[in-house]
Amino acid sequence: MEFDLIARIRARAGQRDDVVLGIGDDAAILRVPEGRHLVVATDALNAGVHFPAATAAADIGWKALAVNLSDLASMAAQPAWCMLSLSLPQADVDWIDGFLDGFLALAAQHGIALVGGDTTRGPLSVCVTAHGLVEPGRALRRDGARVGDDVWVTGSLGDAAAALALLASPESADGHRTEAGDAAAGASAWLRLRLDRPQPRLAVGAALAGVAHACIDVSDGLLADLGHVCAASGAGAEVRVDALPASDALCARFGHEARRELQAAGGDDYELCFTAPQEMRDAVAGIGLEAAVAVTRIGRIVAGDGVRACDGDGRTWRPGRAGYAHFAG
């Protein structure tokens, strides 16, 4: 049955001219273009940890690839190939087809070919390895932030964490409600879409090469991930928590203080957080317009270490937790 599943996946996988040998052998053979560096990222998604157990198969497929493409985006890499390893409780053909619907829809959007992987029996878990290409010296990294840089984020923050909060407890929305039930339901549906189908910011990431100094994708929470940039760059950061971009759906379902917590520390956003010199503000704004993605300036890089979040009056603000940690407590 395992080989039937592999054949099913191979029949639907996309191809590229630079794939010498794809699915079906012990390993893939890929042609790396001359004058390009290879960028490789891998992420594992486990049921009950990275997605609710009842998540639709197509949404799991989409997200499994999206989180890896987000890593490529944060390094200004263009996606090329990916590999997929699946652990499944049973050989469920309908589930596989649904999973591939989501996975391959996103792959087609970004021209990335599935070239190999593995299937095995066990608890539901998905591991994807994505390969991208970047010109030498053009990759964005965590260690390039400089004192005086602006700190920016793409899109909106806190939506995915809000969806998880609502799933855990419909009353977790801080007592904040919209005037109409339909509006509340619509807002909740939008938040769930942001959890299940994050949008990797590949166009923005590629355009930031030569403009931004440092970049990271926001997976474990803004303050935690920006803290990684600060640690790698030997600098600190100040963030205006009330400047963090919020979606209309988040504002409709959560009150002010709850939104702060979700945006600053919730995680699962898969937006880009990057630093750029002040003289690049117009260039950054232009990149956002070109990609049709909101870009928001939320703070600055300063001398020192760590990340200080402050409110509109300049007072230090601290969340209940800094971000998600897999092995905490």
N, C-alpha and C positions, 0 to 999 in steps of 0.2 A: 504493500500500500504506500510505503514511503516513496518509492520510485514513481508511482502513479501521481502523487502530489507534486513531485519535482517536475514531471513531464507537463502537468497542468500549469505550473508556474512558468516553465520555459516557453510554453505555447503562447503565453500572454506577454512575456517580457519584451521590452523595446530593444532596439539595437542602434548602434552607432558605427560609423566607418572605422573608428579607431579601436574597435573590439576585434581582436584577432581570433580569440576563442572565448566563448561565453559559457552559459550554463550547460552542464552535462559532462564535464571532465573533472579531474581532481583539483584543478585550479584554473582561473581565468588568465588569459594572455591579453594584455592591453598595450596599446602603442601611445606612449607619452610623447607629446609634441616637443620638438627641439625648442629650447629657449623657454621652457616652462618648468616651474617647480610643482611637485605633487603635494597636495594638502589632503590629509587623511583624518577623518573624525569618526568616532563610533559611540553609540549610545544604546543602552539596553532599557526596555520598558517592560515592567512587570505588572500583572493584574493586581489591583488593589493598592498599588504604590504610585504608578505613573498614570493610571487611568482607572475609573470605577469599573468594577467587574462586569457590570451590565452594559458597558459601552458597545455600540454597534461595531461590527467587524470592519466596515468600511472606514469608520472614524479612527479605529486603532491603526489601520494601514496607513491612512493619511498622516497621522501624528508621528508614527514611527519613522517615517521618512522626513517629515517636516523638522523635527528637532535636530536631525543631523544636517539638513540643509541650512538651518539657522547657524550652526557652528561654522559651516563654510562661509556663510554670509559675513560673519563677524571677522573673518580673515581676508575678506575681499576676493575670495576664490570663486571661480565659475564651476558649477557641478559638472561632472563627466560620467562617473560610474558609481554603482553601489552594490553591496552584497547584503543578503538577508538571511538571518538564522532564526528559525521558528521552533519554539518548544510548545507542543500542543498536547492537551490531555487525551485527544483522540483525533483520528483522521477524518475530520468533518469537511467534506467537499464544499458544502454550501458556505461554511464559514470562510474557507480559503478563497472562494470566489468573491465574497463580500470584501474580505481584506484586500485582495488584489484590486478591486474596483477603486478603493480609496488610495492605495499605495501607488498604483500605476497612473491614476488621474493626475496626481501631483508630480510624478516623475515626467509625464508627458509635458506638463506646463513648463518644466525647466530643462528638458532635453537630457535627462540623466538616464542611463541604461542600467538595468539590473543584470549583473553578469555572473552571479553565483551565490553560494551560501550553503545552508544546511537545514535539515528538518530532523526533529527528534521528538520522542514522547516524554512528556513531563508537564509541570504546571505551566499555565499560559505565560509565555515570555517571548518578547521580540527583541532581537538585536540587529541593528543596521550599521554597516560601515559605509561611509560615503567618501568618495574621492573627488577632489576638485583640482583645478589648475590655476596658477597665478604666475605672473611675470616675476622673475627674480628681483628681490628688493621692494616689491609692491605689496606684499602681504601685510595686513594689519595685525598687530600683536597687543598683548596686555601691558607690555613693559615700556610703551612709548609716551605715556602721558607726561606733560611738562607743566611746571608751575605757571599759572596764568591762563592755561587752556580753559575754554568753556566745556561744560559737561552737557551732553545732549542725549535724548532718547527718541526712538521712533514710535509711532503709533500711540496707543494708550496702555496704561498699566493697571493691573489689579483685576481685570475681567475674569481670567481663568480661576484665580483664587476665590473670587466672588462666587463663581459657579459651584465650586467645591463646597463653599460655605453654605450655599443654599441647598445643595444636595444633602449635606450633613444635617441641616436644620433649617427648614423654611422660615423659622422665626429669627434666624441669625442676622437679618438685615437691619439690625440696630433700631428696630421699631419704625423704620422709615418706609413709607408706602406711597405709591402713586395714587392719584385720585380714582383711577378706573382699574378694575381687575384685568381687563384686556391689555392695558398698557403695562401692567406689572408682569403679566405672562409673556408679553413680547420682549420686555427687557431681560427676563430670565432666559428666554430662548436664545437671545443674542449672546448673553454671557456664556451659555453652554456651548454655543458654536465656537466661541473664542477658546474654550477649554479643549474641545475635541478637534478643531481644525485650525491650529495656529498657522499664520502666514509667514514663511521665511522671507526676510527682507534682503533678498539676493541682489536686486537692482541697486538698492541703496548702498549695500556693502561694497559692491564692485565700484561704484562711483566715488566712494570715500577714499579709495586708494590715492595717495598723494595729497589728500585734503585733511584727513583725520590723523592724529598722532597715535591713538590707541583705541581698541574696540573690544567688546565682549558681548555675548548674547545673554539676555536676562532670563535665566532658567530657575535659579534658586532664590530670587528676590533681588530687587534693585540694590539695596544697601549692601547685601552680601556680595553680589557680583561686582559692584563698583569697588568694594573693598579689595577684591582680587587684583583689580587694575592698580589700585593704590599701592598694594604690597609689592607687585611686580615692578612698579615704576619708581618706588622709593619716594612717594609723595602722599599728600592727604587730599581730601575733597570736602567741599561744603555743598550741601544739597538743600534747596528750598522745597520742603515737602509740600507746600501748598501750590507749587508750580508744576507738580507732577500731572501729566495729562490724564484726564478721566473721560471715559466714554459716557454718552447720554444714558446708556443702560445701567452703568455702575451708579451714576448719580440718582437714577430713578429708584434703585433698590436698596441703596445704603446711605446712611447719614455720614456727615463730614468726618467724624473721628474714625469710624469703621473704614471709610474709604482710604484714609491715610494709611492705616495698618495694612490693608490689602495691597495698596499700590507700592508701598515702600518695602514690604517684606513678604508678600504673598507668593511670588514666584509663578512659574509656568507661563510667563508672558511670551517668551521667545521673540522679544523685541531687541533692538540693538541699543546698547549704551556706549557712547563713544566720546572722545575728547578731541577738540580741534582748537587751533589758535584763534584768538578773537578776530583777527583780520580775515578769517575764512567764514564769517557769519553769513555773508551774502551767498557764498558758494554752497554752504550747507543748505540754506533755504532753497536755493535753486535745485539742488539734488532732490530734496523732498518734493518739490513741485513736479519735476520731471518724472519721478517714480510714482506720483500720486499717493505719497505716504506722508503723514504729518511728522514733522520733526520739531522737538520742543527743547529749548535751552533751560536746564533745571539747576545749574550750579556752576562751580568752578573748581579747578585743581589748585591746591594751596601747598605751601611748605608744611612739613610735618608727616603724620601718618594717620591712617584710618579715615573713616567717613563720619562727618558731623552733619546731621540733619537738623534744620532749624525751621521754625514756623514763620509766618509773615512779619512778626515783630522781632525776628532775629534770635528768639530764645531756642535753646537746644530742645529738640524733640526726640524721644526715644520710643521705638515700637516695642510691643510685647516680646518680639523675637526678631533677630536680625535677618533671618531667612531660613530656608529649608536645609536641614543637614540629615543625610541618610542614616548616619550612625550615632545621632545624638541620643543621650539618655538611655 
